[in-house]
Amino acid sequence: NAKLLPFGLYDQWVPAFAALFAREGRDWPAFYAAVAALGQLPAEQRHAQLTTLQGDD
């Protein structure tokens, strides 16, 4: 189970990152910059942002 944990964590946020990519106009440099900015946030804020992105359709 420990070996499968990273895959579950990865899969959890795929829709959020797909939404972020779409929000950034499907532009890879803009997406990478947005991801880097997300990575600088404190964990609680980052989680909130990702949760919000997952709700965006």
N, C-alpha and C positions, 0 to 999 in steps of 0.2 A: 504494500500500500504506500509506503514512503516513496517508492520510485514513481508512483503514479500521481502523487500530490502536485508536482509542478505542472503537469498537463491540465489538471482540473483548475488550477489557479489561472493558467494561461487562457483556457477556454472561457472562464468566467467573464473576462473583459473584452473578448473579441468583438462583440457587438458595439461596445463603447468606442473602441479604437476605429472600427469601421465608420461609425457616425462621425468621429473626429476627422477622419480622412475626407469624408463627404463634406463636412462643414468647412474644411480648408480648401475646398474646390478641387479635390483630388490632385492636389499639387504636393509632390513628395517633399520638397524643401520646407514648405509651409507646415506640412504635417509633422515632420521631424522637429521643427522649432516648437510647435505646440506640444508635442510629447516631451521635449526637453523642459519646457515651462511647467508642465504637469509634474515632472520628476522633481522639480525644485520646491514644490508645495509640501507643507507638513502632511503626514499620512492621512489625517482626518479630512483635510480639505481635498486632497487628491482623491480619496475614496468618494467624497461627495460629488466631485466633478465627474468622475467616471460613472457614478450611479445616475447622475443627471443625463449624461450622454447616452446611456443605455435606454433611457426613457424617451429620448428624441427619436422620432421616426420620420 
